[in-house]
Amino acid sequence: MSLFKVFDISGSAMSAQSVRLNTTASNLANADSVSSSINETYRARKPVFAADLDQALSDRQESVGVKVMGIVETDKPLLKEFRPDHPMADQDGFIYKPNVNVVEEMTDMLSASRNYQTNVQVADAAKQMLQQTLRLGKG
């Protein structure tokens, strides 16, 4: 495998982790939102990743990057709370809160951040190796 391919792979991983961080930020930003109907309530979102196998199989490559297939809403149930005094309460006195688990989101955020940092280090190591190779060619 070429050292240049390392940049493509770590770059695809950094891009995927960036999507994951943005999705987590959106979930955390909406964790305390309230709605008066189930249909209008924010639902937690998660990115779906997959190995970029189509490219790997067509190019016969031994290494594979990651691809973001999309972002899906989780199917965990929404939180329904009886609060007849709330201005957003429906006709039955209920408000609806997102299915965002803040602890889970913070864990995802830390994991995505660490994965991103790791891929930055991989790209940096590859850059240093290429620089050393160029120095060997000079001498």
N, C-alpha and C positions, 0 to 999 in steps of 0.2 A: 504494500500500500504506500502510495506517495504521501510525503508529509503535507503536501498541499491539500490532500483529501481530508486531513485532520481538521483543517480550518472549516471545510464545508460541514463536517459532522458536528463539530462543537458549535458552529454557528447556528445550525438547525436546532440544536439542543437549547442554546441560549434564547433563540426566538420562541421556542415552545414554552420555556420557563417564564419568559416575559408575558406570554398570553396567560399562563397560569397565575402569575402575580396580579395582572390586571383583573382577572376574573375574581380572584380572592378579594381584591380591593373593592370591587363592585358589591360583592356579597357583604363585606363588613360595613360598607357605607349604607347599605339598605337593611341591616340587621334589626334596627329599631323602628323601621317604618310601620305604619298602621294603615289598614284599609277597611272599607265597610262591606266588601264583597270578596268572595273567594277568587273570582275571575280577575280582579284588579290587584291582588296581593302579589308582591315580589316573591319569586321562587329562587332558591339558591341555584347557581350555575356552576358547572364543572366542565373543563376542557377535556376533550377526548383525543388522546395521542395514539399514533400507530407508527410502526417502523415503515420507512419509505421503501417497501419491498418491490414495488413495481419498477422503480428505477434500478434497484440492485439486481433484479432478475434480468432486466433487459441489457444492462451493462456488464453482467457477470462479475459484480464487485463483491469482495469479501466483507466490506464494511457498509453499514447502513445508517443513514441519518434518521431523524424523527420528523414526523409531519403532524400538524394539528388537523384532525379530521373535522372538528367542529366544537361547538359549545352547546351542552344540553342542560336543561333544567332538571334538577333532582326531583324524584317522585316521593320524597318524604312528605308526610302530611303537614299541612299548615297548622299554626297554632291558633286555636279559636278560644277567645276569652270573653266571658260575660262581663261587660262594662256598660250598663245602660246609661251612665252619666257621661260617657265619652262622646264628644261631638261627632266622631266618625262611626258611631255605633249604628248597626242596621236596625230594621224595624223590630227585630227580636231582642235587641240590646247587646249584640255580639260585635266584637271587632276581630279582625284577622291580622295575624302577624306572620312574617316570613318564616320559612323552615330553615333558617340560617343558624348553624351551631357555631358560635363565636370561637369556642375553644378549638374546634376542628379547623376552622378557617385560619386561626393563628398558627396552628401546626402546619397546615398547608403552606402558609406564607413563609415560615421558617425553612421548610423543606425546599420550596421553589427557590428561595434566595440562596440556600447552600448549593443546590444543584447548579444554579447559574454561576456562582462563584467557582465551583469546581470546573466547569467548562471554560471559564475565562482562564483558569490556571492551565488547563490542557492546551488551549490555543497559545498561551504564553510560552509553555514548554516547547511546543512545536516551533514557534518563532525562534527561540533560543537555539534549538537544534539546527535550524536552517542557517542561522547566522554563523554558528560554529563550522558548519559544512563549507560556507563561503570563505571563511577565514583559512580553512585547510587548503582550499583551492588557490589561495593567494601565495602561499608559502612554497 
